[in-house]
Amino acid sequence: MAQENQKDKEDLQPAEPAAAAAGELDAASRSLSEALRISFIVLKLIMIVLVGLFLLSAFETVGPDEQAIVLQFGKIRGEILEPRGRPYWVFPRPIEEIIKIPVAKKVPLDIRSFWYYQSPQRMLSEPSIEKTRVLPELDPIKDGYCITRSEQQEESISGSSGSDYNIVHSRWQFTYQITRPELFFKNVYVEDAKPGEIYFDVIKKSIEPLLQDLFEDAVVTTMVNYTINEVLSASSEIPDEVEEFLRTKLKEIESGIEITTASVLLTNKTWPRQVDDAFQDSHKASQESQKAISEARNYAQNILNEAAGTVAEQLSAALQDDSASEQAKELLWSQLAGTAQEKLFEARAYRSEVVDNARGSADYLQSLLPEYRKRPELVIQSIYRDATEEVLANVDEKFVIPKGAELRILVNRDPTIKRKSKAQETQQD
C-alpha cells in the first residue's frame, strides 16, 4: 500500500510542472496575440493616416500670378488650370503631376554681348566710355560689337564709289513673359527642379540662354541696316525693329513666350574706344554736314512756301506729268499763294488790260473805217495830229523847225530846265 502511494506520488510530480508550463505558454500566446492585434490596429491607423495625407497631398492651389498644367504619366491632361478660390484635386504622383508656371511675372534681361569687355568692378560702375586702360586694338574674343551699314560716300575721281563699315558697342535690355504655358511646356526645354530649388528660378536659368541667342540674332540683323550715326542718335526705330524681329522668332518656334510691348531698350551705345578722338572729329563733321543740309532744305522749303505756298511741289509735279488733267492743274493754280499768286494776279490783270486796249483800238479803227474809205488822207492826217498832240503833251521842251530852216544845237543849254517828275505830272492832272 505504501508502495502504491509512493508510485502515485511519483506519477503525480511530473504532471504539475507540465501543467504550469502549459499555462505559461497560453499566457504568452495571449500576450503576443494582444500585442499583434494592437500593432495591427496601430498599423491600420498609420495606413489610414498615410492614405489620408496621400490624398490630401493631391490638393493643389494655383496662385494669382500662375497658371498650371496637369501631367498624366508625363503627358498634358485637360485644360489649363486658372487661379480660383478653392484648390484643385489631381491624382498624386506618379499618376499625375501639376506644373505651375508664373505667367504674370515680367522678367527683365540685360544683354551685354555687344559691349566692350569690363572687369566686374567696372561693370558695377557702368561708365559710358572707359578711357583708362584701353588696349591699342579691339579684342574680338573679349569685346563685343555690332557692324553697322556702310556710309554712302561720293564717287571718287576714278569713278568707283567708296564705302566704310563701322562697328559700335551697344547694351540692351528687354522684358519677357510666359503667356502660353502649354506651348512653353511642349516646345521649350526646362531642367528638372532639384530638391530645394524654386521652379521659377530653374525656368529662368533654362530659357534665358535661348532668349539671349534669339535677341543677339535680332540685333545683328537689324543693326546692319543702319549707319553708326543713326544708331548713336538713339532713334526708337531701331529698338522697335529688334522687338518685332524677336517677336516673330518666338512666334515661329511656338515658345509660349512674349516680349512685353515697348520693353526693348537700347540702354547704352558708343563707338570703339580705340578711335575715340578720330571718331569724335568725324562725328562732329558729320553732324555739321547734316545740319547744313537740313538748314539748306529748310531754307529751300521756306523760299518755296513764300513763293508759291504749300502746293508748289504738287503743281511742279503736275506740270511735268503729261497724264495730269487740266482741271487738276487749274485747281492747283488756284491754290497758289505767296509771290507766285501776286505775279499770277498781275499777269492776269496785264492780260486783261492788253486785251481791253486792243479791243478798244479795234473798235475805234472799225468806227473810222467808213470815213477812211471816203477820205483816207483826211483820216490819216487826223490820226497823225492826235498822236502828235498826245506825244507833245508829255514833252518839257519843244523845238519847232520849219522845213528847210537851219538847225543849231546848243550843247550847254540851261541846266535848270528839268524833266517834270511823275509826281508833278500827277499833281498837274
C-alpha positions in Angstrom: 0.0 0.0 0.0 2.8 2.3 0.9 4.5 1.4 -2.3 1.4 2.2 -4.3 1.1 5.6 -2.7 4.7 6.2 -3.3 4.2 5.3 -7.0 1.2 7.6 -7.3 3.2 10.5 -5.9 5.9 9.8 -8.4 3.3 9.7 -11.2 1.8 13.0 -10.0 5.0 15.0 -9.6 5.9 15.3 -13.4 2.3 16.4 -14.3 2.4 19.5 -12.1 5.4 21.2 -13.9 3.9 20.3 -17.3 0.6 21.9 -16.4 2.4 25.0 -15.2 4.4 25.2 -18.4 1.3 24.9 -20.5 -0.4 27.7 -18.5 2.6 30.0 -19.0 2.6 29.2 -22.8 -1.1 30.1 -23.1 -0.4 33.5 -21.3 2.5 34.3 -23.6 0.4 33.4 -26.7 -2.4 35.6 -25.4 0.1 38.5 -24.8 1.6 38.0 -28.3 -1.8 37.9 -29.8 -2.9 41.0 -28.0 0.3 42.8 -29.0 -0.2 41.7 -32.6 -3.7 42.9 -32.5 -2.8 46.3 -31.1 0.1 46.6 -33.6 -2.3 45.8 -36.4 -4.7 48.4 -35.2 -1.9 50.9 -34.9 -0.7 49.9 -38.4 -4.1 50.3 -39.8 -4.4 53.8 -38.2 -1.0 54.7 -39.6 -2.0 53.5 -43.0 -5.3 55.4 -42.8 -3.4 58.5 -41.8 -0.9 58.0 -44.6 -3.6 57.4 -47.1 -5.4 60.5 -45.9 -2.2 62.5 -46.1 -1.5 61.0 -49.5 -5.0 62.0 -50.7 -4.7 65.4 -49.1 -1.4 66.0 -50.9 -3.3 65.8 -54.2 -5.0 69.1 -53.4 -3.1 71.9 -55.2 -3.7 75.7 -55.2 -2.9 77.9 -58.2 -1.6 81.3 -57.2 -3.0 84.6 -58.6 0.1 85.1 -60.8 0.2 81.5 -62.0 -1.3 79.0 -64.4 -0.9 75.3 -64.1 -1.0 72.2 -66.4 -1.7 68.7 -65.3 0.6 65.9 -66.5 -0.8 62.3 -66.5 2.0 59.9 -66.9 4.1 62.7 -68.4 1.5 63.9 -70.9 -0.6 67.0 -70.6 -4.2 66.2 -69.5 -7.2 68.5 -69.6 -7.2 72.3 -69.8 -5.0 74.9 -68.2 -5.8 75.5 -64.5 -6.6 79.1 -63.7 -6.4 80.7 -60.3 -9.5 80.3 -58.2 -10.7 80.4 -54.6 -10.6 76.7 -53.8 -7.9 74.1 -54.5 -7.7 71.6 -57.4 -7.5 67.9 -56.8 -5.4 65.7 -59.0 -4.2 62.1 -58.7 -1.0 62.1 -56.7 2.4 61.1 -58.2 3.4 59.1 -60.1 0.0 59.1 -61.8 -0.4 62.8 -62.2 1.7 65.9 -61.6 0.8 69.5 -61.6 3.2 72.1 -63.1 2.8 75.7 -62.0 4.1 78.3 -64.4 4.2 82.0 -63.3 2.5 83.8 -66.2 2.1 87.2 -64.6 5.8 87.8 -63.9 7.6 90.1 -66.2 11.3 89.3 -66.1 13.9 91.9 -67.3 17.0 90.6 -69.1 20.2 92.6 -69.7 22.2 91.9 -72.9 25.9 92.7 -72.7 27.0 90.6 -75.7 27.7 93.7 -77.8 29.5 95.7 -75.1 33.3 96.0 -74.7 34.9 94.0 -72.0 34.7 95.3 -68.5 36.0 93.9 -65.2 33.5 93.1 -62.6 34.3 96.3 -60.7 33.9 98.3 -63.9 30.6 96.6 -64.7 29.2 97.8 -61.3 30.2 101.3 -62.0 28.9 101.2 -65.6 30.8 104.1 -67.2 29.6 105.4 -70.5 33.0 105.4 -72.1 36.0 103.8 -70.3 39.0 105.8 -71.3 41.5 104.3 -69.0 43.4 101.1 -69.7 42.3 100.9 -73.3 44.1 98.4 -75.4 45.5 99.7 -78.7 43.4 97.2 -80.6 40.0 95.8 -80.1 39.9 92.2 -78.9 37.2 90.3 -80.8 37.3 87.5 -78.2 36.6 89.7 -75.2 35.0 92.8 -76.7 31.5 92.6 -78.2 30.3 94.8 -81.0 27.9 95.2 -84.0 28.6 96.0 -87.6 26.6 98.9 -88.9 25.6 99.7 -92.5 28.3 101.3 -94.7 28.2 105.1 -95.1 27.4 106.1 -98.6 30.2 108.3 -100.0 30.6 110.4 -103.1 32.1 108.7 -106.1 35.9 109.2 -106.4 37.7 110.7 -109.3 38.2 107.3 -110.8 34.5 106.7 -110.8 34.5 103.9 -108.2 32.3 104.5 -105.1 33.8 104.0 -101.7 32.2 102.5 -98.6 33.2 102.5 -94.9 31.8 99.9 -92.5 31.7 100.9 -88.8 31.4 99.0 -85.6 29.6 100.1 -82.5 29.3 98.9 -78.9 25.8 98.6 -77.5 23.9 97.4 -74.4 20.3 96.3 -74.5 17.5 95.3 -72.1 14.2 93.7 -72.7 11.4 92.1 -70.6 9.8 88.8 -71.4 6.8 87.0 -70.0 5.4 83.4 -70.3 1.9 83.8 -71.7 1.0 80.3 -73.0 2.1 77.6 -70.6 1.0 74.7 -72.8 3.2 75.8 -75.7 6.0 76.7 -73.3 6.0 73.2 -71.7 5.8 71.4 -75.0 8.5 73.3 -77.0 10.9 74.8 -74.5 13.3 72.6 -72.6 13.4 73.3 -68.8 15.6 71.3 -66.5 14.0 69.3 -63.7 13.9 71.2 -60.4 16.1 69.6 -57.7 15.0 69.4 -54.1 15.1 72.9 -52.5 15.1 74.7 -55.9 12.4 77.2 -56.9 10.9 76.2 -60.2 10.7 79.7 -61.5 14.5 80.1 -60.9 15.0 76.9 -62.9 12.9 78.3 -65.7 14.9 81.5 -65.9 18.2 79.5 -65.9 16.9 77.3 -68.7 15.3 79.7 -71.1 17.5 82.8 -70.8 20.3 81.4 -72.9 17.8 80.7 -75.7 16.3 84.2 -75.4 19.8 85.8 -75.5 20.7 83.9 -78.7 17.5 85.0 -80.4 18.0 88.5 -79.2 21.5 88.7 -80.5 20.4 87.4 -83.9 17.7 90.1 -83.9 20.2 92.9 -83.1 22.8 91.7 -85.6 20.2 91.5 -88.4 18.7 94.9 -87.5 21.9 97.0 -86.9 23.4 96.2 -90.3 20.6 98.2 -91.9 21.5 101.4 -90.0 24.5 103.7 -90.1 26.5 104.4 -87.0 25.2 107.9 -86.9 21.6 106.6 -86.9 22.5 104.2 -84.0 24.1 106.9 -82.0 21.2 109.3 -82.5 19.1 106.9 -80.2 16.2 106.6 -82.5 13.4 104.5 -81.2 13.0 102.9 -84.7 15.9 100.5 -84.0 14.6 99.0 -80.7 11.2 98.7 -82.3 12.5 96.8 -85.2 14.6 94.5 -82.9 11.4 93.9 -80.8 9.4 93.0 -83.9 12.1 90.6 -85.2 12.3 88.9 -81.8 8.5 88.6 -81.5 8.4 86.9 -84.9 11.1 84.4 -84.0 9.4 83.4 -80.7 6.1 83.0 -82.5 7.7 80.8 -85.2 9.1 78.4 -82.7 5.8 78.4 -80.7 7.7 79.1 -77.4 4.8 80.5 -75.5 7.0 83.4 -74.5 6.2 87.0 -75.5 8.2 90.2 -75.3 6.5 93.0 -73.3 5.4 95.8 -75.5 7.9 98.6 -75.8 10.3 96.8 -73.5 13.3 96.5 -75.8 15.6 99.4 -74.9 19.0 100.4 -76.3 20.3 101.4 -72.9 23.8 102.4 -74.0 25.9 102.8 -77.2 29.3 104.1 -78.1 31.9 103.9 -80.7 35.2 101.9 -80.2 37.3 103.5 -77.5 40.5 102.9 -79.6 39.4 105.5 -82.1 37.7 107.9 -79.7 39.4 111.1 -80.8 39.2 110.4 -84.6 35.6 109.3 -84.3 34.6 112.4 -82.4 36.1 114.6 -85.1 34.4 112.6 -87.8 31.1 112.6 -85.9 31.3 116.3 -85.4 31.9 116.9 -89.1 29.1 114.6 -90.0 26.7 116.4 -87.6 27.8 119.8 -89.1 27.2 118.4 -92.6 23.8 117.1 -91.7 23.0 120.4 -90.0 24.0 122.4 -93.1 21.9 120.1 -95.3 19.0 120.4 -93.0 19.3 124.2 -93.0 19.5 124.3 -96.8 16.4 122.1 -97.1 14.5 124.3 -94.6 15.6 127.4 -96.5 14.6 126.0 -99.8 11.2 124.9 -98.3 10.7 128.4 -96.8 11.5 130.1 -100.1 9.2 127.7 -101.9 6.4 128.4 -99.5 6.9 132.1 -99.7 7.0 132.0 -103.5 4.1 129.6 -104.1 2.7 128.1 -100.9 2.4 124.5 -99.8 1.1 123.3 -103.2 4.2 124.4 -105.1 5.7 120.9 -105.3 2.4 119.4 -106.3 2.0 121.9 -109.1 5.5 121.4 -110.3 5.0 117.6 -110.5 1.6 118.1 -112.2 3.1 120.4 -114.8 5.8 117.8 -115.6 3.3 115.0 -115.7 1.6 114.7 -119.1 -1.1 112.5 -117.7 -2.3 115.1 -115.2 -5.7 116.6 -116.2 -6.2 120.3 -116.9 -8.8 120.5 -114.2 -6.3 119.3 -111.6 -3.7 121.8 -112.8 -6.2 124.7 -112.7 -7.2 123.6 -109.2 -3.5 123.7 -108.1 -3.1 127.1 -109.9 -6.0 128.5 -107.9 -4.4 127.3 -104.6 -1.1 129.1 -105.1 -0.1 131.6 -102.5 2.7 134.0 -101.8 4.6 136.0 -104.5 3.6 133.5 -107.2 -0.1 134.3 -106.6 0.7 138.0 -106.8 2.6 137.6 -110.1 -0.2 135.5 -111.4 -2.7 138.2 -110.5 -0.6 140.9 -112.1 -0.2 138.8 -115.2 -3.9 138.2 -115.5 -4.5 141.9 -114.9 -2.0 142.9 -117.6 -3.5 140.4 -120.0 -6.9 141.9 -119.4 -5.6 145.4 -119.9 -3.8 144.5 -123.1 -6.9 142.7 -124.4 -9.2 145.7 -123.5 -6.8 148.2 -125.1 -6.6 146.0 -128.3 -10.4 145.6 -128.3 -10.8 149.4 -127.8 -8.3 150.2 -130.6 -10.1 147.7 -132.9 -13.5 149.3 -132.2 -12.0 152.8 -132.8 -10.5 151.7 -136.1 -13.6 149.9 -137.1 -15.6 153.1 -136.5 -13.1 155.1 -138.7 -13.2 152.6 -141.5 -16.2 154.1 -143.3 -14.7 157.7 -143.2 -11.3 156.3 -144.2 -12.9 154.7 -147.3 -14.4 158.1 -148.2 -11.5 160.4 -147.4 -8.4 158.4 -146.4 -5.9 161.3 -146.4 -8.0 163.4 -144.1 -8.4 160.5 -141.7 -4.7 159.8 -141.7 -3.9 163.5 -141.0 -6.4 163.5 -138.2 -4.8 160.4 -136.6 -1.3 161.9 -137.0 -2.4 165.1 -135.4 -4.0 163.4 -132.5 -0.8 161.3 -132.0 1.4 164.4 -132.2 -0.7 166.2 -129.6 -0.5 163.2 -127.3 3.3 162.9 -127.6 4.0 166.7 -127.3 1.8 166.9 -124.2 4.4 164.9 -122.3 7.4 166.8 -123.6 9.0 169.6 -121.4 10.9 171.3 -124.3 9.6 171.6 -127.8 11.6 172.7 -130.8 9.6 173.5 -134.0 11.9 173.5 -137.0 10.4 174.7 -140.3 11.1 172.8 -143.3 14.4 173.9 -145.0 15.4 176.0 -141.9 18.9 176.0 -140.4 19.3 173.9 -137.2 21.6 174.9 -134.5 22.2 172.8 -131.3 23.2 174.4 -128.0 25.2 171.9 -126.1 25.4 173.8 -122.8 21.7 174.5 -122.6 20.1 175.8 -119.4 20.6 173.0 -116.7 17.8 174.4 -114.6 15.3 173.1 -117.1 14.5 169.6 -115.9 12.0 167.0 -117.0 8.8 167.0 -114.9 8.7 164.2 -112.4 5.8 161.8 -112.4 4.6 163.3 -109.1 4.4 166.8 -110.7 2.6 165.4 -113.7 0.1 163.7 -111.3 -0.4 166.9 -109.4 -1.0 168.8 -112.6 -3.5 166.3 -113.7 
